[in-house]
Amino acid sequence: MRCGYRAGIRFLFVIENGRCCPISNKGHQINEEIRDKEVRLVSATGEQLGIMSAREALEKAVEADLDLVKISPTAVPPVCKLMDYGKYKFEQTKREKEAKKNQRVVEIKEVRMSPSIDVNDFNVKLRNAQKFLGEGNRVKVTVRFRGREMAHTDIGRDLLVKFAEDCAEVAALDKEPKLEGRHMSIFLSPKTAKETKK
């Protein structure tokens, strides 16, 4: 990163493939881009330096070997801060990368059963659901009714309620069993560590 001065104004450049390119400043006005008549200036340490003209504020930035950055354009007068803008952008990018790393996409896994499911098969489905919940995913548990099974939807409802009860230690029931066409389903969400301790 390099600094340049033109007519007493400090510019930041980054070297790319042997060429100088100005650092982009998405969202912020910096240095000579600030054309307001008056600005409220804040030092790099957060100290209020008072209201002054944009030219005076820019001179103070040059003296301090820092950039003048408009941080609150809607205020009257706009608030500007003295800072090393290149360093600020670098740290902001680093924070965004960290936040993305810590983000987790919650998937919805589905477990399907029939009303006449065998006990062993039920237990296998239950273990799978508990594994999905343990990984932090939501689980949709569905019972599919075929033919005459539609006359006995209460069996499917009881099956789903039992499933939810067996998962109660690691999951919370989002909605009561709901019949949609030939399918009845529930959604289970993993409990947080605090909820599990209770």
Solvent accessible surface area in square Angstrom, and as a share of the most:
residue,aa,sasa,rsa
1,M,127,0.57
2,R,147,0.54
3,C,64,0.38
4,G,21,0.20
5,Y,115,0.44
6,R,159,0.58
7,A,100,0.77
8,G,47,0.45
9,I,34,0.17
10,R,13,0.05
11,F,35,0.15
12,L,12,0.06
13,F,45,0.19
14,V,50,0.29
15,I,72,0.36
16,E,96,0.43
17,N,155,0.79
18,G,72,0.69
19,R,178,0.65
20,C,79,0.47
21,C,40,0.24
22,P,99,0.62
23,I,37,0.19
24,S,71,0.46
25,N,31,0.16
26,K,163,0.69
27,G,86,0.82
28,H,44,0.19
29,Q,76,0.34
30,I,21,0.11
31,N,3,0.02
32,E,58,0.26
33,E,69,0.31
34,I,10,0.05
35,R,201,0.73
36,D,44,0.23
37,K,185,0.78
38,E,90,0.40
39,V,0,0.00
40,R,83,0.30
41,L,0,0.00
42,V,16,0.09
43,S,15,0.10
44,A,54,0.42
45,T,126,0.73
46,G,43,0.41
47,E,106,0.48
48,Q,116,0.52
49,L,65,0.32
50,G,29,0.28
51,I,85,0.43
52,M,20,0.09
53,S,38,0.24
54,A,12,0.10
55,R,184,0.67
56,E,89,0.40
57,A,0,0.00
58,L,27,0.13
59,E,93,0.41
60,K,80,0.34
61,A,1,0.00
62,V,39,0.22
63,E,145,0.65
64,A,51,0.39
65,D,79,0.41
66,L,39,0.19
67,D,0,0.00
68,L,1,0.00
69,V,0,0.00
70,K,19,0.08
71,I,72,0.36
72,S,36,0.23
73,P,85,0.53
74,T,127,0.74
75,A,36,0.28
76,V,143,0.82
77,P,22,0.14
78,P,17,0.10
79,V,25,0.14
80,C,0,0.00
81,K,51,0.22
82,L,10,0.05
83,M,26,0.12
84,D,53,0.27
85,Y,0,0.00
86,G,3,0.03
87,K,117,0.50
88,Y,60,0.23
89,K,43,0.18
90,F,130,0.54
91,E,70,0.31
92,Q,51,0.22
93,T,65,0.38
94,K,119,0.51
95,R,137,0.50
96,E,96,0.43
97,K,129,0.55
98,E,83,0.37
99,A,56,0.43
100,K,147,0.62
101,K,153,0.65
102,N,121,0.62
103,Q,135,0.60
104,R,136,0.50
105,V,127,0.73
106,V,81,0.47
107,E,92,0.41
108,I,97,0.49
109,K,57,0.24
110,E,74,0.33
111,V,8,0.05
112,R,161,0.59
113,M,10,0.04
114,S,44,0.29
115,P,17,0.11
116,S,95,0.61
117,I,35,0.18
118,D,82,0.42
119,V,109,0.63
120,N,104,0.53
121,D,74,0.38
122,F,11,0.04
123,N,56,0.29
124,V,69,0.40
125,K,61,0.26
126,L,22,0.11
127,R,144,0.53
128,N,64,0.33
129,A,0,0.00
130,Q,61,0.27
131,K,120,0.51
132,F,41,0.17
133,L,5,0.02
134,G,66,0.64
135,E,81,0.36
136,G,23,0.22
137,N,7,0.04
138,R,72,0.26
139,V,0,0.00
140,K,58,0.25
141,V,0,0.00
142,T,5,0.03
143,V,0,0.00
144,R,107,0.39
145,F,0,0.00
146,R,157,0.57
147,G,51,0.49
148,R,221,0.81
149,E,51,0.23
150,M,63,0.28
151,A,81,0.63
152,H,100,0.45
153,T,34,0.20
154,D,85,0.44
155,I,86,0.44
156,G,0,0.00
157,R,103,0.38
158,D,93,0.48
159,L,27,0.13
160,L,0,0.00
161,V,58,0.33
162,K,103,0.43
163,F,0,0.00
164,A,12,0.10
165,E,114,0.51
166,D,53,0.28
167,C,0,0.00
168,A,48,0.38
169,E,144,0.65
170,V,55,0.32
171,A,5,0.04
172,A,40,0.31
173,L,67,0.33
174,D,61,0.32
175,K,128,0.54
176,E,122,0.55
177,P,12,0.07
178,K,117,0.50
179,L,71,0.35
180,E,102,0.46
181,G,61,0.59
182,R,107,0.39
183,H,77,0.35
184,M,0,0.00
185,S,15,0.09
186,I,1,0.01
187,F,47,0.20
188,L,1,0.01
189,S,24,0.15
190,P,39,0.24
191,K,67,0.28
192,T,83,0.48
193,A,77,0.60
194,K,162,0.69
195,E,80,0.36
196,T,77,0.45
197,K,177,0.75
198,K,205,0.87
